[in-house]
Amino acid sequence: MAPEETEEKGSIFGDSIDINTFDQILEMDDPDDNEFSHSIVFGFFTQAEETFIKMDTAIEEKDLDQLSELGHFLKGSSATLGMVKVRDGCEKIQRFGKNENVDGSDEPDSDLCLQRIIEALESVKEDYKDVEAKLKKYYGAKGGAPDEGDE
């Protein structure tokens, strides 16, 4: 990857995406198209939206175990793409769902943990929307495959 390309991505993504991690995904693309990385990124968007719906339901049901599992799931997916803010927020959700504080120490107050999840999820959704917009802009500028949902 040429230094100019890395700088360009850095100016587009800021601190929302770890460029080195994202570059590893881009390296799997064919030289003249980015269909592979596009499919992974846009697949993640669908996955994230579905997971947010499940998280909202789990909050209504006060299901901390489910919230922890969903946080763990989304943490892994976002980490694979280098979405550091989303990953970090999902890690908090995972911990709070296990009745833990951010540092991993026990937190016996389930209501407090649920409130922390609600706040963390709000932040994760904002970070997700930010990175989603940046990635859609990036793929649009690169002439990426059209997203069927945006027609």
N, C-alpha and C positions, 0 to 999 in steps of 0.2 A: 504494500500500500504506500503510495507516494505521500510524503509529508504534507503536501498541499491538500490532499484529499482528507487526511486526518484533521487538519486545521479546519477545513470546510465543515466537516461533520461536528467538530467541537463547537463551532460558532452556531450551528443549527441546534444541537442538542443541549449545550451548556452542561450543567451537572445532572441532568435527568438520566443520561445514559453513559455507562462506562464504554468509551470508544473502543478500547482493546477487546472487550468481550463482544461487542457488536461487530467489530471487524472480523472476528472468527466466524461469525455467521455469514458475513458477506463473502468471505473467502470460498465458501461452498457454492457460490453462484457460478454459472457459466460466464466466461469473459464478456460476452456481448448481451447478456440479460441478467436480471435479478429476480427471476421468477421463483427460485428456490427460497431465498430469504424473504421475499414478498409473501409467499404462502405461509411461512412460519410466523412472521410478524402479524399478518392479518388474521391468521388462525388464532393467535394469542388474543387479539382484540375480541373475537367471538367468545373465546374461553373466559376471558376476564369479565365480560358483561354478564355471562351466565352465572359465574361465580358470585358476582356482586348481588344478583337476585337471590341466590341461595343464602348469602350472608345476611341480607335484609330479613329473610324469612327466619333464619336462625336467631337473629336479634329479637324479633317479635316473640319467638318461642323461648327466649332466654337459654338457648342451647349452647353453652360454652364449649362443650366437647366438639360439636359440629363446627363452631367458629374457629376453633384451634386447627382442626383438620383442613378447613377451607383456606385459612391463612397460610398453613404450611404448603398446601397445593399451589396457591397463587404465588407464594414466595419463590418456589422452585422454578416455576414457569417464567416469572419476571427476571429472576437471576440469570437464567439461560440467555436471555436477550440483552442483559446488561442494564436493565431498568432499576437502577440502584434505589431511588426513592420509593418506588412501589415495593421492591423487595424488602427494604427496611421497615416500611409500614406494615407489611404483611407479617414480618417476624414479630412485631409488637402484638398484632392480633393473635398470632399463634401462642405467644407467651401468656397474654391475658386470658385466653381461652383455657389455658392449663392452670389457672389461678396462680400465676406467677407475675412478678414485677418485671420490668424491662431487663433487669440484671439477672433474672433467673431465680431470685429468692421467692419464697412462698408468699402468697397474698390470699388469706383466707376469706376475704370479703368478696363474694361472688357478684354482688350488686356493683361494687366499685370496679371490678374487672369488666363487667358488662358496659358500664359507662365509659371506661377507657377504650373498649373495643369500638363503641359508637363513635367516639372522637377520632380514633385512629383510622377507622374505615372512611370517615368523611375526608380526612387528609389523603388517604390512599386514592380515593376516587378523584380528588382534585389533581393529584400527581399523575394518575393514569390519564386523565383527560388531556393534561399538558403534554405528556409524552406521546399520546396517540396523535394529537394534532401535529406535533413535530415530525413524527414518523410518516404520517400521511403526506405532509409537505415534502419530506425528503424523497419518498417514492414517487410522488407526482413530478418533482423536478428531475428525477432520474428516468422518467418515462416508464414507471413501473406498470405492471399489469393492472387494468382497471379493477376496482373493488365493486363487485356486483351489487353490494348493498348501497352504494352511493349513486346509483343511476337515477 
